[in-house]
Structure formats: C-alpha cells, structure tokens
Amino acid sequence: MLIFSFVPVVLSLLVLGAHFLRFGQMPAVFGTLVLIGLLFVRRPWAARVVQVALVLGTVEWLRTLMQLTVERMHAGQPYIRMALIIGAVAAVAALSAWLFQRRPLGDVYGLAPRSQATG
C-alpha cells in the first residue's frame, strides 16, 4: 500500500519536470529529478523539501493556468478544457504535498502526528 502513496508524488514531480522541459528550463528539470531521488532519503528534512517543492509547483501550475486562460480568452480560443486539466494537475500537486502529513508517507519520513496516550 505504501507504493500507492508515492504514485501521485512522483507523477506530480514528473509532470512538473515536463512543464519546465517544454520551456527549456533545464536547471528546473534537473531539480525535479533530484527531488525524485530525494524521496529515497527517509528523513523529515527530505520530505519537507519535497513538500515545499510540490507547493511551489502548485503555485506554478496556478500561475500557468491564469496566464494561458487569459491568453486564450483574448485570442477567442476555447479555454475551459485546458483550465480543467491544469486545475486538476495543480490539485494533484497540492494533494501530493499533503500526503506527507498522513499515513503511510508521514510514518516513513517521521512526519505523521503521533497519538499520545493520556492517562
């Protein structure tokens, strides 16, 4: 079951890397590949770095969504399907960042809240 928790995280990073590749931003492409490798470092700081990157990726997707929507609207081109797709990609990126706070990913990286026995 743990492997399924990594799927949206890795897919979000790969799609973000493809987005950067499309615009020729090779350092950002390399950075997304490094982030995928960082998933193998089972330390809280590594998870936080990936989380921050996913949140920044979500912001990049929302920025791209706004920019492309405005461009298409001004050009009189259809934009709703594009907006739904990019919005879904942004939502998956945000969900991927949140997954580190939940089980099982949170347990792997030592981030999940631990229940304390009260007595």
N, C-alpha and C positions, 0 to 999 in steps of 0.2 A: 504494500500500500504506500510505502514511503516514496517509491519511484514516481507514483502519480502526482505527488505534491511538487516534484521538481519539474514536471512537464510544462505547466504554464510559465514558470520562471525562465526556463531555458528557451521556450518559444518566444517569450517576450523579448529576451535579450537578442535572439537571432533576428527577429523581425526589426528590432531597433538597429541592429548592425546593418541589415539590408537597406534600411532607410538612409543611414549615413553613407553607405556604399553608393547608393543612387546619386547622391550629391557630391561624391568624390572626397568625402571627409575621412581619409584613411586613418588618422590617429584615433578618431572616434570608433571606427570599425575595429581597430586593434584593441581599443579599450573594452568593447563589448565582449571580445573573445577572452580577454584577461578576466573579465567578470565571470564568465562561464567557468573558467579554470578555478577561480576563487571559491566556487561552490564546493570544491573538494577540501577546502580548509575549514574544518569544523570548529571554528572559534566564533564567539559573539561578534568580534570586530569585523570579521569577514562577512557575516550575514548583514551587519549594519551597512557596510559599504555597498553591498548588492542592493539592499533596500533603498538606500539613498539614490543609487543609480536608477532603480526602477521608478521611483517617484519623479526624478528628473526626466526620465523617459516619458512618463505620463504627461508631464508638463510640455515636453517637446511634441508629443502627439496632439495635444490640445492646441498648441500654437500652430502646428501644421494644419489642423482641422480648420481653424479660424481663417488662416491665410488662403487655403485652397477654396474654401467656401466663398469668401469674398471675391476671389479672382473669377471663379466660375459664375457667380451671380452677375458680376459686371459684364462678363462675356456672353451672358444669356445661355450658358450651358447648364445641363442638368447637374445637380449637386447633392440631392438628398441621399442617393445610394452611397455616394462617396463619403458623405458625412456620417452615415450609419456605420459604415465599415471602419472608418478611422476612429469613430467614437467607441466602437466595440474593442478595437485594438488598445485604445487608451484605458478602457475599463479593465481589460485583462492584465495590462501592465500594473495598474493600481491594485488589483486583486492579488497579483503575484507578490507585490511588496507586503501586503497584509498577511499573506500566508506564513511569513516568517514569525509572526506573533502567535500562531495557532499550532496545535499539534498536527502532524508529527514534525514539521520543519523546526518549530520552536524548540522542541526537545533535542533535536540533532545539534543545534547551534547554542543551546543553553539560553534561549530567549523566552520560552513559554512560561507564563506565570505559574508558579508552583503553589499548590494549595497547602496551607499550613493548618495543622491540627490545632484546634482550640481546646483548651481543657481547663 
